[in-house]
């Protein structure tokens, strides 16, 4: 079954496009904050605002994007957003070369890239369901999330190295090139998509607000998806706060260079690759629920080791590599398993709205988490704030443990519309 996926040229094109897109995202996620900290001497609050601005489109746009994507061809959405992100980061590179890349410009670029990424992420999740059968979703998601892992290996390390060794404009240009590669790959998809969510009456499409309400009602009414929303919200809020402080803590408290920061973050990639491989096997052996709880507890809990680190880079860098490897494995195991559960229980015509609703609820609190992380770091210091915010990440596996999601077995119920 796995080999049949790779014989499909459209699936291969989606995989290459996803890999390149994620490389662009992960390079950019490191380049903009590091440039703000190292070149513009941004403080904790300013860094928190920068990260919040980049994450705000998730809160502002996700529900609308889900309603629109269910009615559009996902190939068109992904191609247009890749082109937009390439232009935005290309503009950042030009601005940097002319000395215009200050904090206001970074805010604009971060918001634009974040907004376009919302469209791409919702579209590619819906695209997979239109390309492969439901019996291949776990393996298909494992392969696509493996591409995310490859991006996590190369993106942060490349971004950190380019900022340290060359310049932020060169680093931004590299991100733009990755988005251009994704554009070229996805543009070559040949399969004609059937759009499952048609208007109720020809020529009279449903109103966007009604369609958004349908997506919200569907997710809230499904126990598994409702729990995924709550657990994701708890995780993303705390993780956003953690990462804001983390990007200050490493260069200023542990005195690591941009290259060392990128290397430490890149260790998430090999761990995520392992998590993707495990996600293709463990749910069928131990059950979806136990795998979700165990993966979340392991991946989130390991971050409590970070604020305990002291000493020279010779000591702290290997420890950070280990922490990020374990975090990558646990979080990716959860990501792939959750996506398979969500896609399996959701009817075809609701895929975009379900993905967008979960993204809205799950990641909508990220901007607030980023702001809170920056504010707390100003008041308490980065080490104390890391202790508090890392402990907050454990709320997510606790929510799963206390819900019926933890009791999911080796099979996932079919979509409601197909249930007898």
VEXDREN-2710 file (C-alpha; in Angstrom, 1 decimal):
% VEXDREN-2710
k/r/px/py/pz
1/UNK/0.0/0.0/0.0
2/UNK/2.8/2.4/0.9
3/UNK/4.5/1.8/-2.5
4/UNK/1.3/2.7/-4.4
5/UNK/1.4/6.1/-2.8
6/UNK/4.8/6.9/-4.2
7/UNK/3.8/5.6/-7.7
8/UNK/1.3/8.4/-7.8
9/UNK/3.0/11.4/-9.4
10/UNK/0.5/13.8/-7.9
11/UNK/1.2/12.5/-4.4
12/UNK/5.0/12.8/-5.1
13/UNK/4.4/16.4/-6.3
14/UNK/2.4/17.2/-3.1
15/UNK/5.2/15.7/-1.0
16/UNK/7.9/17.7/-2.7
17/UNK/5.8/20.9/-2.5
18/UNK/5.1/20.4/1.2
19/UNK/8.8/19.8/1.9
20/UNK/9.9/22.9/0.2
21/UNK/7.1/25.0/1.7
22/UNK/8.0/23.7/5.2
23/UNK/11.7/24.5/4.6
24/UNK/10.6/28.1/3.7
25/UNK/8.4/28.4/6.8
26/UNK/11.0/26.9/9.2
27/UNK/13.8/29.0/7.8
28/UNK/11.6/32.1/8.1
29/UNK/10.5/31.3/11.6
30/UNK/14.1/31.5/12.8
31/UNK/15.4/34.3/10.5
32/UNK/12.9/37.0/11.5
33/UNK/13.1/36.6/15.3
34/UNK/16.9/36.1/15.3
35/UNK/17.3/39.2/13.1
36/UNK/15.1/41.1/15.6
37/UNK/17.2/39.9/18.6
38/UNK/20.7/40.0/17.2
39/UNK/20.6/42.9/14.7
40/UNK/17.8/45.2/16.0
41/UNK/18.4/44.4/19.8
42/UNK/14.7/43.7/20.3
43/UNK/13.6/43.1/23.9
44/UNK/11.4/40.4/25.2
45/UNK/8.2/42.4/24.7
46/UNK/9.1/43.4/21.1
47/UNK/9.9/39.8/20.3
48/UNK/6.6/38.7/21.7
49/UNK/4.8/41.2/19.6
50/UNK/6.7/40.1/16.5
51/UNK/5.8/36.5/17.0
52/UNK/2.2/37.4/17.9
53/UNK/1.8/39.4/14.7
54/UNK/3.0/36.4/12.7
55/UNK/0.5/34.1/14.5
56/UNK/-2.5/36.5/14.5
57/UNK/-3.7/35.4/11.0
58/UNK/-4.5/32.0/12.5
59/UNK/-7.0/33.7/14.8
60/UNK/-8.3/36.1/12.3
61/UNK/-8.6/34.0/9.2
62/UNK/-8.8/30.3/9.9
63/UNK/-12.6/29.9/10.0
64/UNK/-13.1/31.9/6.8
65/UNK/-10.2/30.0/5.0
66/UNK/-11.8/26.7/6.0
67/UNK/-15.2/27.7/4.5
68/UNK/-13.5/28.9/1.3
69/UNK/-11.1/26.0/0.8
70/UNK/-14.0/23.5/0.8
71/UNK/-15.3/25.3/-2.3
72/UNK/-12.0/25.9/-4.1
73/UNK/-9.4/23.6/-5.8
74/UNK/-6.7/23.1/-3.2
75/UNK/-4.0/23.1/-5.9
76/UNK/-5.0/26.7/-6.9
77/UNK/-4.9/27.8/-3.2
78/UNK/-1.5/26.3/-2.6
79/UNK/0.1/27.7/-5.8
80/UNK/-1.2/31.2/-5.1
81/UNK/0.0/31.2/-1.5
82/UNK/3.4/29.9/-2.4
83/UNK/3.8/32.7/-4.9
84/UNK/2.6/35.3/-2.3
85/UNK/5.1/34.1/0.4
86/UNK/7.9/34.1/-2.1
87/UNK/7.1/37.7/-3.0
88/UNK/6.8/38.7/0.6
89/UNK/10.1/37.3/1.7
90/UNK/11.8/38.5/-1.5
91/UNK/10.6/42.0/-0.5
92/UNK/12.1/41.4/2.9
93/UNK/15.4/40.6/1.3
94/UNK/15.4/43.7/-0.8
95/UNK/14.4/45.8/2.2
96/UNK/17.3/44.4/4.1
97/UNK/19.8/45.1/1.4
98/UNK/18.7/48.8/1.3
99/UNK/18.7/49.1/5.1
100/UNK/14.9/49.3/5.4
101/UNK/14.4/46.1/7.4
102/UNK/13.4/47.5/10.8
103/UNK/10.9/46.2/13.3
104/UNK/7.9/47.8/11.5
105/UNK/8.9/46.1/8.2
106/UNK/9.4/42.8/10.0
107/UNK/5.9/43.1/11.5
108/UNK/4.4/43.5/8.0
109/UNK/6.3/40.7/6.5
110/UNK/5.5/38.3/9.4
111/UNK/1.8/39.1/9.2
112/UNK/1.7/38.6/5.4
113/UNK/3.6/35.3/5.5
114/UNK/1.5/34.1/8.4
115/UNK/-1.8/34.9/6.6
116/UNK/-0.7/33.1/3.4
117/UNK/0.5/30.1/5.5
118/UNK/-3.0/29.7/7.0
119/UNK/-4.4/29.2/3.4
120/UNK/-1.6/26.8/2.5
121/UNK/-1.9/24.6/5.6
122/UNK/-5.6/24.2/5.4
123/UNK/-5.5/23.5/1.7
124/UNK/-2.8/20.8/1.8
125/UNK/-4.6/18.9/4.6
126/UNK/-7.8/18.9/2.5
127/UNK/-5.8/18.1/-0.6
128/UNK/-4.6/14.8/0.7
129/UNK/-8.1/13.5/1.3
130/UNK/-8.9/14.3/-2.4
131/UNK/-5.8/12.5/-3.6
132/UNK/-5.7/9.2/-1.6
133/UNK/-8.3/6.8/-0.1
134/UNK/-9.2/6.8/3.5
135/UNK/-7.4/3.6/4.1
136/UNK/-4.1/5.3/3.0
137/UNK/-4.5/8.4/5.2
138/UNK/-2.2/7.3/8.0
139/UNK/0.6/6.4/5.6
140/UNK/0.0/9.5/3.5
141/UNK/0.1/11.7/6.5
142/UNK/3.2/9.9/7.8
143/UNK/4.9/10.7/4.5
144/UNK/3.8/14.3/4.4
145/UNK/4.7/14.9/8.1
146/UNK/8.1/13.2/7.3
147/UNK/8.6/16.1/4.9
148/UNK/7.9/18.5/7.7
149/UNK/10.6/16.6/9.7
150/UNK/13.1/17.1/6.9
151/UNK/12.3/20.8/6.9
152/UNK/12.8/21.0/10.7
153/UNK/16.2/19.4/10.2
154/UNK/17.4/21.8/7.6
155/UNK/15.3/25.0/8.1
156/UNK/16.3/26.2/11.5
157/UNK/20.0/25.3/11.1
158/UNK/20.1/27.0/7.7
159/UNK/18.3/30.1/8.9
160/UNK/20.5/30.5/12.0
161/UNK/23.7/29.9/10.0
162/UNK/22.7/32.4/7.3
163/UNK/21.8/35.1/9.8
164/UNK/25.1/34.6/11.7
165/UNK/27.4/34.1/8.8
166/UNK/25.9/36.2/6.1
167/UNK/22.9/38.5/6.7
168/UNK/19.2/38.5/7.3
169/UNK/18.4/39.6/3.7
170/UNK/20.3/36.5/2.4
171/UNK/18.4/34.3/4.8
172/UNK/15.1/35.8/3.8
173/UNK/16.0/35.2/0.1
174/UNK/16.6/31.5/0.8
175/UNK/13.1/31.2/2.3
176/UNK/11.7/32.9/-0.8
177/UNK/13.5/30.3/-3.0
178/UNK/12.0/27.4/-1.1
179/UNK/8.5/28.8/-1.6
180/UNK/9.2/29.2/-5.3
181/UNK/10.2/25.6/-5.5
182/UNK/7.0/24.6/-3.8
183/UNK/5.1/26.7/-6.3
184/UNK/6.7/24.9/-9.2
185/UNK/6.1/21.4/-7.7
186/UNK/2.5/21.8/-6.8
187/UNK/1.7/23.6/-10.0
188/UNK/2.4/20.4/-11.8
189/UNK/-0.3/18.4/-10.1
190/UNK/-2.5/17.0/-12.9
191/UNK/-5.4/15.3/-11.2
192/UNK/-8.7/17.2/-11.6
193/UNK/-10.2/17.7/-8.1
194/UNK/-13.8/17.1/-7.4
195/UNK/-15.0/19.7/-5.0
196/UNK/-17.3/17.9/-2.6
197/UNK/-19.0/20.9/-1.0
198/UNK/-21.3/22.2/-3.7
199/UNK/-23.9/25.0/-3.3
200/UNK/-27.4/24.0/-2.0
201/UNK/-28.8/25.5/-5.2
202/UNK/-27.1/26.1/-8.5
203/UNK/-25.9/29.7/-8.7
204/UNK/-26.7/30.4/-5.0
205/UNK/-23.7/29.5/-2.9
206/UNK/-24.2/29.1/0.8
207/UNK/-23.3/32.1/2.9
208/UNK/-19.8/32.0/4.4
209/UNK/-21.1/32.6/8.0
210/UNK/-23.5/29.7/7.7
211/UNK/-20.7/27.4/6.4
212/UNK/-18.5/28.5/9.3
213/UNK/-21.3/27.7/11.7
214/UNK/-21.6/24.2/10.1
215/UNK/-17.9/23.6/10.7
216/UNK/-18.0/24.8/14.3
217/UNK/-21.1/22.7/15.0
218/UNK/-19.6/19.6/13.5
219/UNK/-16.4/19.8/15.5
220/UNK/-18.1/20.7/18.8
221/UNK/-20.5/17.8/18.3
222/UNK/-17.8/15.2/17.8
223/UNK/-16.2/14.1/21.1
224/UNK/-12.8/13.3/19.5
225/UNK/-12.5/16.5/17.6
226/UNK/-13.7/18.6/20.5
227/UNK/-11.0/17.1/22.7
228/UNK/-8.4/17.7/20.0
229/UNK/-9.4/21.4/20.0
230/UNK/-9.1/21.8/23.8
231/UNK/-5.8/19.9/24.0
232/UNK/-4.4/21.8/21.0
233/UNK/-5.4/25.1/22.5
234/UNK/-3.7/24.3/25.8
235/UNK/-0.5/23.2/24.1
236/UNK/-0.3/26.0/21.5
237/UNK/-0.9/28.7/24.1
238/UNK/1.9/27.4/26.4
239/UNK/4.2/26.5/23.5
240/UNK/4.0/30.0/22.0
241/UNK/5.0/31.5/25.4
242/UNK/7.8/28.9/25.7
243/UNK/9.2/29.7/22.3
244/UNK/9.2/33.4/22.8
245/UNK/11.3/33.1/25.9
246/UNK/13.3/30.2/24.4
247/UNK/14.6/32.5/21.6
248/UNK/15.8/35.0/24.2
249/UNK/17.1/32.4/26.7
250/UNK/19.4/30.7/24.3
251/UNK/21.4/33.6/23.0
252/UNK/21.3/35.8/26.2
253/UNK/21.3/33.4/29.1
254/UNK/23.2/30.5/27.6
255/UNK/25.3/32.8/25.3
256/UNK/24.7/30.7/22.2
257/UNK/25.4/32.0/18.7
258/UNK/22.8/32.2/16.0
259/UNK/24.3/29.1/14.4
260/UNK/24.2/27.2/17.7
261/UNK/20.5/28.3/18.2
262/UNK/19.7/27.0/14.7
263/UNK/21.5/23.7/15.3
264/UNK/19.6/23.2/18.6
265/UNK/16.2/23.9/16.9
266/UNK/17.2/21.7/14.0
267/UNK/17.4/18.7/16.3
268/UNK/13.6/18.7/16.4
269/UNK/13.7/17.5/12.8
270/UNK/15.3/14.1/13.3
271/UNK/13.1/13.5/16.2
272/UNK/10.0/14.4/14.2
273/UNK/11.2/12.1/11.4
274/UNK/11.2/9.3/14.0
275/UNK/7.8/10.4/15.3
276/UNK/6.4/10.2/11.7
277/UNK/7.7/6.7/11.3
278/UNK/6.3/5.6/14.6
279/UNK/2.9/7.1/13.8
280/UNK/2.6/4.8/10.8
281/UNK/2.8/1.8/13.2
282/UNK/2.1/2.4/16.8
283/UNK/-1.6/3.3/16.6
284/UNK/-2.4/0.0/14.9
285/UNK/-0.5/-1.8/17.7
286/UNK/-1.4/0.0/20.9
287/UNK/-4.5/2.1/19.9
288/UNK/-4.8/5.7/18.9
289/UNK/-5.7/7.0/22.4
290/UNK/-2.7/5.6/24.3
291/UNK/-0.4/6.7/21.6
292/UNK/-1.7/10.3/21.7
293/UNK/-1.5/10.5/25.5
294/UNK/2.0/9.0/25.7
295/UNK/3.4/11.0/22.8
296/UNK/2.0/14.3/24.3
297/UNK/3.3/13.6/27.8
298/UNK/6.8/12.7/26.6
299/UNK/7.2/15.5/24.1
300/UNK/5.7/18.3/26.3
301/UNK/7.3/17.1/29.5
302/UNK/10.9/17.1/28.2
303/UNK/10.8/20.9/27.9
304/UNK/11.0/21.1/31.7
305/UNK/14.7/20.2/31.3
306/UNK/15.5/23.5/29.4
307/UNK/15.4/26.0/32.3
308/UNK/17.6/23.7/34.4
309/UNK/20.5/24.1/31.9
310/UNK/23.6/25.9/33.0
311/UNK/27.2/26.0/31.9
312/UNK/29.2/26.4/28.7
313/UNK/28.0/25.6/25.2
314/UNK/29.9/22.4/25.3
315/UNK/27.4/21.2/27.9
316/UNK/24.2/23.0/27.0
317/UNK/24.2/22.4/23.2
318/UNK/24.2/18.6/23.5
319/UNK/21.5/18.8/26.1
320/UNK/19.4/21.0/23.9
321/UNK/19.9/18.7/21.0
322/UNK/18.6/15.8/23.2
323/UNK/15.6/17.8/24.5
324/UNK/14.6/19.0/21.0
325/UNK/15.0/15.5/19.6
326/UNK/12.6/14.0/22.2
327/UNK/10.2/16.9/21.7
328/UNK/10.2/16.5/18.0
329/UNK/9.5/12.7/18.2
330/UNK/6.7/13.1/20.7
331/UNK/5.0/16.1/19.1
332/UNK/5.2/14.6/15.6
333/UNK/3.8/11.3/16.8
334/UNK/0.8/13.3/18.2
335/UNK/0.5/15.5/15.0
336/UNK/0.3/12.6/12.6
337/UNK/-2.1/10.6/14.8
338/UNK/-4.4/13.5/15.4
339/UNK/-4.5/14.3/11.7
340/UNK/-5.4/10.8/10.8
341/UNK/-8.2/10.8/13.4
342/UNK/-9.5/14.1/12.2
343/UNK/-9.5/13.1/8.6
344/UNK/-11.1/9.7/9.2
345/UNK/-14.0/11.0/11.3
346/UNK/-14.7/14.0/9.0
347/UNK/-16.9/13.7/5.8
348/UNK/-15.2/14.9/2.5
349/UNK/-17.3/18.0/2.2
350/UNK/-16.3/19.2/5.7
351/UNK/-12.5/18.6/5.6
352/UNK/-11.5/22.2/5.1
353/UNK/-13.8/23.6/7.7
354/UNK/-12.9/20.9/10.3
355/UNK/-9.2/21.5/9.8
356/UNK/-9.7/25.3/10.0
357/UNK/-11.9/25.1/13.1
358/UNK/-9.3/23.0/14.9
359/UNK/-6.6/25.4/13.7
360/UNK/-8.6/28.4/14.9
361/UNK/-9.3/27.0/18.3
362/UNK/-6.0/25.2/18.7
363/UNK/-3.6/27.9/17.4
364/UNK/-5.9/31.0/17.9
365/UNK/-4.4/31.5/21.4
366/UNK/-0.8/31.4/20.1
367/UNK/-0.6/35.2/19.7
368/UNK/-1.7/35.7/23.3
369/UNK/0.8/33.1/24.5
370/UNK/3.6/34.9/22.6
371/UNK/2.7/38.2/24.2
372/UNK/2.4/36.6/27.6
373/UNK/5.8/35.0/27.3
374/UNK/7.4/38.3/26.4
375/UNK/5.7/40.2/29.2
376/UNK/6.5/37.5/31.9
377/UNK/10.1/37.4/30.7
378/UNK/10.4/41.1/31.3
379/UNK/9.0/40.8/34.8
380/UNK/10.4/37.5/36.0
381/UNK/13.4/36.8/33.8
382/UNK/13.7/34.2/31.1
383/UNK/14.6/31.2/33.3
384/UNK/11.7/31.5/35.7
385/UNK/9.3/32.1/32.9
386/UNK/10.5/29.0/31.1
387/UNK/9.8/26.9/34.2
388/UNK/6.2/28.2/34.4
389/UNK/5.4/28.1/30.7
390/UNK/7.0/24.6/30.2
391/UNK/4.9/23.3/33.0
392/UNK/1.8/24.7/31.3
393/UNK/2.5/22.5/28.3
394/UNK/1.5/19.5/30.4
395/UNK/-2.1/20.6/30.5
396/UNK/-2.5/19.2/27.0
397/UNK/-1.8/15.5/27.7
398/UNK/-3.9/15.9/30.9
399/UNK/-6.9/17.0/28.9
400/UNK/-6.5/14.0/26.6
401/UNK/-6.1/11.6/29.5
402/UNK/-9.4/12.8/31.1
403/UNK/-11.4/12.5/27.8
404/UNK/-12.8/9.6/25.7
405/UNK/-10.1/10.4/23.2
406/UNK/-7.6/8.5/25.4
407/UNK/-9.8/5.3/25.0
408/UNK/-9.7/5.2/21.2
409/UNK/-8.6/1.8/20.1
410/UNK/-6.9/0.5/17.0
411/UNK/-9.7/1.7/14.7
412/UNK/-11.3/5.2/14.3
413/UNK/-15.1/5.6/13.7
414/UNK/-16.2/6.4/10.2
415/UNK/-17.6/9.9/9.3
416/UNK/-21.0/10.5/10.8
417/UNK/-22.6/10.6/7.3
418/UNK/-21.4/7.0/6.7
419/UNK/-22.2/5.6/10.1
420/UNK/-25.1/3.2/10.2
END
